[in-house]
Amino acid sequence: MQALDLPPFEAKLTQSATNQPLIWDVLRRKHVVLTPEEWVRQHVVHYLINDLGYPRGLLALERGLRYNQRQKRTDLLALDPAGQPLLLVECKAPSVAIDAAVARQAATYNQTIGAPLLLLTNGLVHYCWRVNFATRTNERLAEIPAFAEATRHKGP
């Protein structure tokens, strides 16, 4: 798999009976098919846990949500200690540009979820915003906040 602009981690790789590459998912506690998007998602999960201090128990993968009568799934959602949405992460394959359409998709999902932090990444390029729902504004952040900082600055 492609090297990403995220810290490396000890990936546990194997193959399925049909020779599909699999990667161990520490959150789902099982092997999942290793797609380029999954490679990015696993890097982000390990980065949040190992480098930024997000508790494993407060991370949820592919959580369902309803939008316009359609069932959708978020890539990754970090919750605060009270179990409320904190950081919504939208992962794309490295070959997918993080463009206005991707930003619209994530912002649309976040209208339902209500996370004050939004991260878009393809593993090579990362965009993180603090969302203020009251003023309907977004502040671009220079980096992804650590868990302690994210929970300290969580606003209404």
N, C-alpha and C positions, 0 to 999 in steps of 0.2 A: 504494500500500500504506500501511497504518497506521503512524504514527510510534510508535516503541518507546522504552522506557526503557533504551536501550543507545546508545553513541555511533554517530552516523551514519558511513557509509563510502561510497566511490564505487562504487555498485552498477552493474554492467554488464548492462543489460536489453535484451532483444530479443524478437522474436516468432517462433513456429514457423510452418511453412507453413500450418498450420490456425488461425493467429491465437491460439495459446496463449501467454501471457506466459512468458518464460524469463529466468533469471538465471544469470550466470556463477558457477560454483562453483570457487573457487581450489584446493580440495583434490582434487576429482575432475577438474579441468581440462577442464570441458565445461559447456555450458549445460544447466540442469535446469529442469523445470516450476516456475514460481513460484507455490507455494501459500502460504497464510498461515503454515503451519508452517515451510516452507522459508525464508520471509522472516525468521522468528525464528532459525532455525538459522544462516543466513548472517551475521546480525548477531552472534551468539554467536561464530562462527568468527573473524570479523574483530576482535572485542573481545579474544578470547583471544590472538590473534597480535599485534595492533597496540598494545594497551594493557597487557596482562598478561604479555607476553613468552613465550608458549607457542610453541615451535618448530613451524612448519608441518609438518615431517616427522614430528612425534610426535602429530599429530592424525589420527584415523581416523573417517570418517563411515559410518553405517549398517553397522557391523560385525556379522556374524552371531553368534548364540549359540544353544545348545540349552537349553531349559528345559521340564521335564515332557514330554519327547519331542517338543516342538514347536520349530520354527525361529522365532526372534525376531530383531529387529534393534535395536541401540542407535542413538540419534540421533547421538551424538558421544562419542568416547572420546579423552582425552588420555593419553599414555603418559609414563613417566619416562625419563631417559636410558638406563636399562637395558632399556627396552622393556616394562616392567611397567605395568599399569593405574594411573593416578594420579587422574583426574577423569572420572567418568561424568556426561554431560549428557543430560537428557531434555527435549526441546523440545516445546511444544504451541503451537497457534495462539493468538493473543491473545484470542480469544473463549472459550477453554477455561480454566476455573478450575483453579488448582493446588490440588487438594483431597486428601483422604486416599486416594482411589482412585489418583490419579496418583502420590502418594508411595509407596503399596504397590507399584505397577507398577515404579517405578524401584528400590526397595529389593529387590524380587524379582529383577530383572535383576542387581543388584549382588551378590546372593548367589553367582551364577555367576562374575561378572567380578572381584570383590574389589577395587574401587577404594577408596582411603581417603577420597576426596572425592566428594560427590554434589551435583549442581546440577540443580534443577528450575526451568524458566522458561517463561513464555508471552510473553516479551518486555516485559511490563509489570510483572510480579511475579517476583521471583527468590528462591529459597530454596537455601542452600548449607549442607551439613553435613559435618563430619569424622566418619567412621565408624570406630569401634574394634571390630573383629571379635572380639578376645580377650574384651572385657568386654561385648560386644553392646550398646553404647551409641552414641548419636549426639550430637554437640555442634553446635548451630546456630551458624554463623559470621555475623558482621555483614556480611562482604563476600566476594567470590570471591577466593581468594588468588592472587597473582602466581605465575608458574612457579617463580621462585627460592625463594619462601617455601614453596610447596607441596612442592617436592622436599626442602627442608631439614627440614620437619616430618613427612616421610613416616615413619610408624611401622611396626611389624611387622604 
